């Protein structure tokens, strides 16, 4: 019983590692909000169109292929803009800008069981930046000097549009997401604030269905999972490039 409780506690801590530390804001603002004691009469339904917060974000209309080089080896990702247009579009745009070149995987969780490797904090490009503070940064648009955050975007199976700005739990949805956390899934890390994802992403090292409906999967590793399995904390993304589908990257309407 003690072992089971310990393993459960460690698993909860592992899930917490997907939350990005916040550089600003009070602890109260970053704490989970208590649910209303009166449930809604009907479950929420997916938003019919992109939210206003995504109006100026890039979107991916179709698919794209991204290739990372880590430790001299290739990791190939197939990204799905049909099911996750904003999330995939954001990632493809950042890859195309060269944002990920030279960044590190600052978090690797394999115990008590395989979990995720996580990277994409722009602060990790600075070798003098304190390692213990990595996981708190995101992309800042050099043209506007404004941080870019994207809305949580998860499409339920069979739905025409993704659900935006809320988890399946808060929306009281019981359907499974179209893109699920199977081994090799590529998804966005975020803080407890659902619309706080920016540039940090993670790759799952095992099937993690308990994350479904809470974090936005936008693609899968199709080649190089053996490379992902060998990633250690501090390993560098030597390069990231879009090798196919860049023409599918569009400006959000």
C-alpha positions as YAML, in Angstrom:
chain: A
units: angstrom
residues:
- id: 1
  name: UNK
  ca: [0.00, 0.00, 0.00]
- id: 2
  name: UNK
  ca: [2.85, 2.37, 0.91]
- id: 3
  name: UNK
  ca: [4.54, 1.62, -2.45]
- id: 4
  name: UNK
  ca: [1.30, 2.33, -4.33]
- id: 5
  name: UNK
  ca: [0.84, 5.67, -2.55]
- id: 6
  name: UNK
  ca: [4.44, 6.62, -3.23]
- id: 7
  name: UNK
  ca: [4.11, 5.74, -6.93]
- id: 8
  name: UNK
  ca: [0.87, 7.73, -7.21]
- id: 9
  name: UNK
  ca: [2.50, 10.73, -5.54]
- id: 10
  name: UNK
  ca: [5.46, 10.60, -7.91]
- id: 11
  name: UNK
  ca: [3.15, 10.36, -10.89]
- id: 12
  name: UNK
  ca: [1.30, 13.49, -9.76]
- id: 13
  name: UNK
  ca: [4.63, 15.28, -9.45]
- id: 14
  name: UNK
  ca: [5.52, 14.14, -12.96]
- id: 15
  name: UNK
  ca: [2.32, 15.65, -14.33]
- id: 16
  name: UNK
  ca: [3.15, 18.88, -12.52]
- id: 17
  name: UNK
  ca: [6.36, 19.10, -14.55]
- id: 18
  name: UNK
  ca: [4.29, 19.91, -17.64]
- id: 19
  name: UNK
  ca: [3.22, 23.15, -15.96]
- id: 20
  name: UNK
  ca: [5.52, 26.03, -16.77]
- id: 21
  name: UNK
  ca: [6.68, 28.22, -13.93]
- id: 22
  name: UNK
  ca: [5.27, 31.72, -14.18]
- id: 23
  name: UNK
  ca: [7.63, 34.69, -14.25]
- id: 24
  name: UNK
  ca: [4.87, 37.09, -13.31]
- id: 25
  name: UNK
  ca: [1.63, 37.10, -11.40]
- id: 26
  name: UNK
  ca: [0.71, 36.23, -7.83]
- id: 27
  name: UNK
  ca: [0.42, 32.68, -6.43]
- id: 28
  name: UNK
  ca: [-3.32, 33.18, -6.24]
- id: 29
  name: UNK
  ca: [-3.56, 34.00, -9.93]
- id: 30
  name: UNK
  ca: [-1.64, 30.84, -10.83]
- id: 31
  name: UNK
  ca: [-3.52, 28.50, -8.51]
- id: 32
  name: UNK
  ca: [-6.23, 26.15, -9.83]
- id: 33
  name: UNK
  ca: [-9.64, 27.70, -9.51]
- id: 34
  name: UNK
  ca: [-12.30, 25.97, -7.46]
- id: 35
  name: UNK
  ca: [-15.15, 24.52, -9.48]
- id: 36
  name: UNK
  ca: [-18.61, 25.99, -9.18]
- id: 37
  name: UNK
  ca: [-20.77, 24.00, -6.74]
- id: 38
  name: UNK
  ca: [-23.60, 24.12, -9.28]
- id: 39
  name: UNK
  ca: [-22.79, 22.15, -12.46]
- id: 40
  name: UNK
  ca: [-24.04, 23.43, -15.81]
- id: 41
  name: UNK
  ca: [-27.18, 21.85, -17.16]
- id: 42
  name: UNK
  ca: [-25.50, 20.80, -20.41]
- id: 43
  name: UNK
  ca: [-21.86, 20.01, -21.26]
- id: 44
  name: UNK
  ca: [-19.95, 22.63, -23.19]
- id: 45
  name: UNK
  ca: [-19.58, 22.10, -26.90]
- id: 46
  name: UNK
  ca: [-16.52, 22.87, -29.04]
- id: 47
  name: UNK
  ca: [-16.12, 26.48, -30.10]
- id: 48
  name: UNK
  ca: [-17.35, 26.95, -33.67]
- id: 49
  name: UNK
  ca: [-14.51, 29.26, -34.70]
- id: 50
  name: UNK
  ca: [-11.08, 30.40, -33.64]
- id: 51
  name: UNK
  ca: [-11.24, 32.51, -30.47]
- id: 52
  name: UNK
  ca: [-10.33, 36.17, -30.71]
- id: 53
  name: UNK
  ca: [-7.10, 35.43, -28.83]
- id: 54
  name: UNK
  ca: [-5.96, 33.40, -31.86]
- id: 55
  name: UNK
  ca: [-6.90, 35.99, -34.49]
- id: 56
  name: UNK
  ca: [-3.31, 36.95, -35.31]
- id: 57
  name: UNK
  ca: [-1.68, 33.57, -34.79]
- id: 58
  name: UNK
  ca: [-0.33, 31.38, -37.59]
- id: 59
  name: UNK
  ca: [-2.34, 28.27, -38.42]
- id: 60
  name: UNK
  ca: [-1.42, 25.07, -40.21]
- id: 61
  name: UNK
  ca: [-3.94, 24.02, -42.84]
- id: 62
  name: UNK
  ca: [-3.04, 20.40, -43.40]
- id: 63
  name: UNK
  ca: [0.11, 18.62, -42.30]
- id: 64
  name: UNK
  ca: [3.79, 19.44, -41.99]
- id: 65
  name: UNK
  ca: [6.93, 17.48, -41.25]
- id: 66
  name: UNK
  ca: [9.57, 18.77, -38.83]
- id: 67
  name: UNK
  ca: [13.00, 17.26, -38.31]
- id: 68
  name: UNK
  ca: [15.00, 17.81, -35.12]
- id: 69
  name: UNK
  ca: [18.67, 16.93, -34.80]
- id: 70
  name: UNK
  ca: [19.67, 15.89, -31.28]
- id: 71
  name: UNK
  ca: [23.02, 14.31, -30.45]
- id: 72
  name: UNK
  ca: [23.68, 14.10, -34.16]
- id: 73
  name: UNK
  ca: [20.59, 11.95, -34.75]
- id: 74
  name: UNK
  ca: [17.26, 12.68, -36.50]
- id: 75
  name: UNK
  ca: [13.84, 12.92, -34.89]
- id: 76
  name: UNK
  ca: [11.05, 13.26, -37.44]
- id: 77
  name: UNK
  ca: [7.64, 14.64, -36.42]
- id: 78
  name: UNK
  ca: [4.44, 14.65, -38.43]
- id: 79
  name: UNK
  ca: [2.30, 17.61, -37.33]
- id: 80
  name: UNK
  ca: [-1.47, 17.66, -37.75]
- id: 81
  name: UNK
  ca: [-2.98, 21.02, -38.62]
- id: 82
  name: UNK
  ca: [-6.31, 19.45, -39.47]
- id: 83
  name: UNK
  ca: [-6.97, 18.48, -35.86]
- id: 84
  name: UNK
  ca: [-4.87, 21.19, -34.16]
- id: 85
  name: UNK
  ca: [-4.45, 24.13, -36.58]
- id: 86
  name: UNK
  ca: [-3.34, 26.80, -34.10]
- id: 87
  name: UNK
  ca: [-1.10, 24.58, -31.98]
- id: 88
  name: UNK
  ca: [0.60, 22.98, -34.98]
- id: 89
  name: UNK
  ca: [0.80, 26.34, -36.77]
- id: 90
  name: UNK
  ca: [2.50, 27.97, -33.81]
- id: 91
  name: UNK
  ca: [5.11, 25.21, -33.63]
- id: 92
  name: UNK
  ca: [5.82, 25.18, -37.38]
- id: 93
  name: UNK
  ca: [6.17, 28.97, -37.36]
- id: 94
  name: UNK
  ca: [8.64, 28.86, -34.46]
- id: 95
  name: UNK
  ca: [10.65, 26.11, -36.14]
- id: 96
  name: UNK
  ca: [10.74, 28.13, -39.35]
- id: 97
  name: UNK
  ca: [11.95, 31.19, -37.42]
- id: 98
  name: UNK
  ca: [14.84, 29.16, -35.98]
- id: 99
  name: UNK
  ca: [13.57, 29.57, -32.42]
- id: 100
  name: UNK
  ca: [14.39, 26.00, -31.38]
- id: 101
  name: UNK
  ca: [17.94, 25.90, -32.73]
- id: 102
  name: UNK
  ca: [20.34, 25.62, -29.81]
- id: 103
  name: UNK
  ca: [17.69, 25.15, -27.10]
- id: 104
  name: UNK
  ca: [17.94, 22.29, -24.62]
- id: 105
  name: UNK
  ca: [15.69, 19.61, -23.22]
- id: 106
  name: UNK
  ca: [15.57, 21.00, -19.71]
- id: 107
  name: UNK
  ca: [13.29, 18.35, -18.21]
- id: 108
  name: UNK
  ca: [13.39, 14.58, -18.60]
- id: 109
  name: UNK
  ca: [11.12, 12.39, -16.48]
- id: 110
  name: UNK
  ca: [11.53, 8.61, -16.58]
- id: 111
  name: UNK
  ca: [10.81, 7.63, -12.97]
- id: 112
  name: UNK
  ca: [8.74, 6.09, -11.52]
- id: 113
  name: UNK
  ca: [7.92, 5.18, -15.12]
- id: 114
  name: UNK
  ca: [8.65, 6.66, -18.59]
- id: 115
  name: UNK
  ca: [6.87, 10.00, -18.87]
- id: 116
  name: UNK
  ca: [8.16, 12.86, -21.07]
- id: 117
  name: UNK
  ca: [11.12, 14.82, -22.39]
- id: 118
  name: UNK
  ca: [10.45, 18.56, -22.46]
- id: 119
  name: UNK
  ca: [12.23, 21.48, -24.11]
- id: 120
  name: UNK
  ca: [11.68, 24.71, -25.98]
- id: 121
  name: UNK
  ca: [12.42, 27.35, -23.32]
- id: 122
  name: UNK
  ca: [14.23, 30.17, -25.21]
- id: 123
  name: UNK
  ca: [16.13, 31.03, -22.03]
- id: 124
  name: UNK
  ca: [18.01, 27.73, -22.36]
- id: 125
  name: UNK
  ca: [20.04, 29.15, -25.25]
- id: 126
  name: UNK
  ca: [21.98, 31.19, -22.70]
- id: 127
  name: UNK
  ca: [24.55, 28.86, -21.08]
- id: 128
  name: UNK
  ca: [24.73, 31.21, -18.09]
- id: 129
  name: UNK
  ca: [21.00, 31.10, -17.38]
- id: 130
  name: UNK
  ca: [20.34, 29.19, -14.10]
- id: 131
  name: UNK
  ca: [19.27, 25.64, -14.98]
- id: 132
  name: UNK
  ca: [16.85, 25.52, -12.05]
- id: 133
  name: UNK
  ca: [14.89, 28.40, -13.56]
- id: 134
  name: UNK
  ca: [14.41, 26.80, -16.97]
- id: 135
  name: UNK
  ca: [10.80, 26.05, -17.77]
- id: 136
  name: UNK
  ca: [9.66, 29.59, -17.07]
- id: 137
  name: UNK
  ca: [10.19, 31.12, -20.51]
- id: 138
  name: UNK
  ca: [8.30, 31.41, -23.77]
- id: 139
  name: UNK
  ca: [8.55, 33.00, -27.21]
- id: 140
  name: UNK
  ca: [8.62, 36.79, -27.44]
- id: 141
  name: UNK
  ca: [7.86, 38.18, -30.89]
- id: 142
  name: UNK
  ca: [10.91, 40.26, -31.88]
- id: 143
  name: UNK
  ca: [8.76, 42.59, -33.98]
- id: 144
  name: UNK
  ca: [6.26, 43.49, -31.29]
- id: 145
  name: UNK
  ca: [8.32, 42.62, -28.19]
- id: 146
  name: UNK
  ca: [5.19, 40.90, -26.91]
- id: 147
  name: UNK
  ca: [5.00, 37.34, -25.56]
- id: 148
  name: UNK
  ca: [3.10, 34.90, -27.74]
- id: 149
  name: UNK
  ca: [0.70, 32.56, -25.98]
- id: 150
  name: UNK
  ca: [-1.71, 30.24, -27.71]
- id: 151
  name: UNK
  ca: [-5.12, 29.03, -26.54]
- id: 152
  name: UNK
  ca: [-5.58, 25.48, -25.35]
- id: 153
  name: UNK
  ca: [-6.88, 23.66, -28.42]
- id: 154
  name: UNK
  ca: [-8.13, 20.06, -28.23]
- id: 155
  name: UNK
  ca: [-10.48, 18.54, -30.79]
- id: 156
  name: UNK
  ca: [-12.90, 15.84, -29.60]
- id: 157
  name: UNK
  ca: [-13.28, 12.77, -31.75]
- id: 158
  name: UNK
  ca: [-16.03, 13.27, -34.31]
- id: 159
  name: UNK
  ca: [-16.27, 17.03, -33.74]
- id: 160
  name: UNK
  ca: [-16.02, 19.53, -36.57]
- id: 161
  name: UNK
  ca: [-14.08, 22.09, -34.51]
- id: 162
  name: UNK
  ca: [-11.63, 21.96, -31.60]
- id: 163
  name: UNK
  ca: [-12.56, 22.96, -28.09]
- id: 164
  name: UNK
  ca: [-10.73, 26.15, -27.12]
- id: 165
  name: UNK
  ca: [-9.76, 27.79, -23.83]
- id: 166
  name: UNK
  ca: [-10.79, 24.93, -21.53]
- id: 167
  name: UNK
  ca: [-10.00, 21.34, -20.68]
- id: 168
  name: UNK
  ca: [-12.39, 18.49, -21.36]
- id: 169
  name: UNK
  ca: [-12.90, 18.16, -17.62]
- id: 170
  name: UNK
  ca: [-13.95, 21.79, -17.18]
- id: 171
  name: UNK
  ca: [-16.16, 21.50, -20.27]
- id: 172
  name: UNK
  ca: [-17.61, 18.23, -18.91]
- id: 173
  name: UNK
  ca: [-16.82, 16.38, -22.10]
- id: 174
  name: UNK
  ca: [-16.59, 12.61, -21.91]
- id: 175
  name: UNK
  ca: [-15.47, 11.94, -25.50]
- id: 176
  name: UNK
  ca: [-11.84, 11.16, -26.28]
- id: 177
  name: UNK
  ca: [-9.62, 13.68, -28.10]
- id: 178
  name: UNK
  ca: [-8.90, 13.13, -31.78]
- id: 179
  name: UNK
  ca: [-5.16, 13.32, -30.98]
- id: 180
  name: UNK
  ca: [-4.24, 11.32, -27.92]
- id: 181
  name: UNK
  ca: [-1.19, 10.91, -25.70]
- id: 182
  name: UNK
  ca: [0.14, 7.69, -27.14]
- id: 183
  name: UNK
  ca: [3.89, 7.02, -27.06]
- id: 184
  name: UNK
  ca: [5.66, 9.55, -29.28]
- id: 185
  name: UNK
  ca: [2.95, 12.21, -29.06]
- id: 186
  name: UNK
  ca: [4.18, 15.81, -29.42]
- id: 187
  name: UNK
  ca: [2.25, 18.27, -27.25]
- id: 188
  name: UNK
  ca: [2.48, 21.74, -25.73]
- id: 189
  name: UNK
  ca: [3.51, 22.34, -22.15]
- id: 190
  name: UNK
  ca: [1.67, 25.06, -20.25]
- id: 191
  name: UNK
  ca: [1.14, 26.48, -16.76]
- id: 192
  name: UNK
  ca: [-2.01, 25.94, -14.74]
- id: 193
  name: UNK
  ca: [-3.50, 28.73, -16.86]
- id: 194
  name: UNK
  ca: [-4.97, 26.86, -19.80]
- id: 195
  name: UNK
  ca: [-4.06, 29.47, -22.43]
- id: 196
  name: UNK
  ca: [-0.41, 29.86, -21.39]
- id: 197
  name: UNK
  ca: [1.35, 27.57, -23.90]
- id: 198
  name: UNK
  ca: [4.02, 29.34, -25.95]
- id: 199
  name: UNK
  ca: [7.13, 27.54, -27.21]
- id: 200
  name: UNK
  ca: [7.75, 24.73, -24.73]
- id: 201
  name: UNK
  ca: [6.77, 21.28, -25.92]
- id: 202
  name: UNK
  ca: [7.12, 17.69, -24.77]
- id: 203
  name: UNK
  ca: [7.34, 14.23, -26.31]
- id: 204
  name: UNK
  ca: [5.72, 11.33, -24.48]
- id: 205
  name: UNK
  ca: [7.88, 8.33, -23.63]
- id: 206
  name: UNK
  ca: [4.87, 6.05, -23.08]
- id: 207
  name: UNK
  ca: [1.10, 5.97, -23.53]
- id: 208
  name: UNK
  ca: [-0.23, 8.63, -21.11]
- id: 209
  name: UNK
  ca: [-4.02, 8.63, -21.46]
- id: 210
  name: UNK
  ca: [-4.53, 10.55, -18.19]
- id: 211
  name: UNK
  ca: [-3.20, 13.66, -19.98]
- id: 212
  name: UNK
  ca: [-5.83, 13.45, -22.71]
- id: 213
  name: UNK
  ca: [-8.24, 16.37, -22.68]
- id: 214
  name: UNK
  ca: [-5.92, 18.52, -20.55]
- id: 215
  name: UNK
  ca: [-2.95, 19.18, -22.84]
- id: 216
  name: UNK
  ca: [-2.87, 19.82, -26.58]
- id: 217
  name: UNK
  ca: [-1.32, 17.11, -28.73]
- id: 218
  name: UNK
  ca: [-0.50, 18.35, -32.23]
- id: 219
  name: UNK
  ca: [1.57, 15.59, -33.82]
- id: 220
  name: UNK
  ca: [3.62, 12.43, -33.42]
- id: 221
  name: UNK
  ca: [7.19, 11.26, -33.78]
- id: 222
  name: UNK
  ca: [7.29, 9.06, -36.88]
- id: 223
  name: UNK
  ca: [11.04, 8.36, -36.93]
- id: 224
  name: UNK
  ca: [13.67, 8.49, -34.23]
- id: 225
  name: UNK
  ca: [11.84, 7.43, -31.06]
- id: 226
  name: UNK
  ca: [14.99, 5.51, -30.20]
- id: 227
  name: UNK
  ca: [16.76, 8.89, -30.21]
- id: 228
  name: UNK
  ca: [14.04, 10.41, -28.01]
- id: 229
  name: UNK
  ca: [14.43, 7.51, -25.57]
- id: 230
  name: UNK
  ca: [18.11, 8.40, -25.13]
- id: 231
  name: UNK
  ca: [17.63, 12.14, -24.51]
- id: 232
  name: UNK
  ca: [19.09, 13.36, -21.23]
- id: 233
  name: UNK
  ca: [18.47, 16.61, -19.40]
- id: 234
  name: UNK
  ca: [20.63, 19.29, -20.99]
- id: 235
  name: UNK
  ca: [20.81, 17.71, -24.44]
- id: 236
  name: UNK
  ca: [20.71, 20.35, -27.17]
- id: 237
  name: UNK
  ca: [18.37, 20.68, -30.16]
- id: 238
  name: UNK
  ca: [21.17, 21.20, -32.64]
- id: 239
  name: UNK
  ca: [18.74, 22.15, -35.39]
- id: 240
  name: UNK
  ca: [15.02, 22.12, -36.19]
- id: 241
  name: UNK
  ca: [13.67, 22.53, -39.69]
- id: 242
  name: UNK
  ca: [10.43, 22.15, -41.61]
- id: 243
  name: UNK
  ca: [11.12, 19.54, -44.28]
- id: 244
  name: UNK
  ca: [7.63, 19.36, -45.81]
- id: 245
  name: UNK
  ca: [4.33, 21.25, -45.64]
- id: 246
  name: UNK
  ca: [5.63, 24.76, -45.03]
- id: 247
  name: UNK
  ca: [3.24, 25.96, -47.74]
- id: 248
  name: UNK
  ca: [0.39, 24.90, -45.42]
- id: 249
  name: UNK
  ca: [1.39, 27.50, -42.84]
- id: 250
  name: UNK
  ca: [-1.05, 30.41, -43.09]
- id: 251
  name: UNK
  ca: [-1.95, 33.57, -41.24]
- id: 252
  name: UNK
  ca: [-5.03, 33.04, -39.11]
- id: 253
  name: UNK
  ca: [-8.15, 34.53, -40.60]
...
